[in-house]
Structures are given as C-alpha cells and as structure tokens.
C-alpha cells in the first residue's frame, strides 16, 4: 500500500514537473493546489519517510520555477 501510494505520488510529481517546464498546463491552478495540499498531508503524516532534500541544484531549479511568476 505504501509503495503504491509512493509510486503514484512520484509519477504525479514527475508529470507536474514536466508540465511546469513548458507552456502546457495539464491541470487548472485549483487542481495544482489540491494536489499540493494532498502531497503536504501525506508528507506530514509520514515525515520519517520523506526526508528533506539538501541539493543545491534541485533547490535552484525549483526556485527558478517559483520565480517565473
């Protein structure tokens, strides 16, 4: 069950990252927010299995996506 949930989240996050890199919007903003809230809830419930990623390149990549707006 945990592996299925984890796999589903990884696949969903991968799709969202790919979509964020281009101009294709697969989901409306409301759906992005709902998915973000779902991810947050899963991480909070199982924080020991979701360790923070301390990777400068990854952090800069995500920050660049955030700064586009």
Legacy VTK file of the C-alpha trace (Angstrom):
# vtk DataFile Version 3.0
C-alpha trace
ASCII
DATASET POLYDATA
POINTS 69 float
0.000 0.000 0.000
2.752 2.454 0.949
4.716 1.616 -2.203
1.627 2.094 -4.383
0.924 5.455 -2.769
4.576 6.498 -3.067
4.717 5.398 -6.714
1.520 7.296 -7.508
2.942 10.447 -5.917
6.262 10.118 -7.737
4.518 9.691 -11.085
2.177 12.617 -10.403
5.044 14.843 -9.270
7.044 13.896 -12.367
4.163 14.818 -14.647
3.718 18.119 -12.827
7.423 18.941 -13.116
7.439 18.137 -16.830
4.360 20.280 -17.355
5.907 23.126 -15.349
8.929 23.154 -17.643
6.911 24.040 -20.695
3.847 26.018 -21.582
1.465 23.068 -21.382
-0.959 23.303 -18.482
-2.278 19.831 -17.768
-4.250 20.901 -14.720
-6.034 24.091 -13.689
-4.481 26.017 -10.791
-7.202 24.763 -8.455
-6.140 21.173 -9.209
-2.465 22.060 -8.632
-3.408 23.489 -5.253
-5.444 20.402 -4.363
-2.563 18.104 -5.323
-0.125 20.260 -3.371
-2.345 20.031 -0.311
-2.588 16.258 -0.769
1.204 15.929 -1.034
1.645 18.112 2.036
-0.794 15.976 4.012
0.992 12.757 3.027
4.389 14.187 3.971
3.174 15.468 7.339
1.585 12.089 8.150
4.751 10.162 7.253
7.588 12.654 7.755
10.163 9.998 8.642
9.933 8.578 5.106
10.091 11.985 3.408
13.477 13.393 4.330
14.367 16.926 3.158
16.458 17.037 0.025
19.559 19.143 0.559
20.656 19.518 -3.032
21.643 22.944 -4.296
20.895 22.200 -7.964
17.429 20.863 -7.138
16.688 23.824 -4.877
17.762 26.323 -7.546
15.699 24.512 -10.185
12.536 24.649 -8.078
13.216 28.256 -7.068
13.550 29.233 -10.733
10.122 27.711 -11.400
8.662 29.676 -8.477
10.298 32.904 -9.673
8.744 32.684 -13.176
5.504 34.254 -11.993
LINES 1 70
69 0 1 2 3 4 5 6 7 8 9 10 11 12 13 14 15 16 17 18 19 20 21 22 23 24 25 26 27 28 29 30 31 32 33 34 35 36 37 38 39 40 41 42 43 44 45 46 47 48 49 50 51 52 53 54 55 56 57 58 59 60 61 62 63 64 65 66 67 68
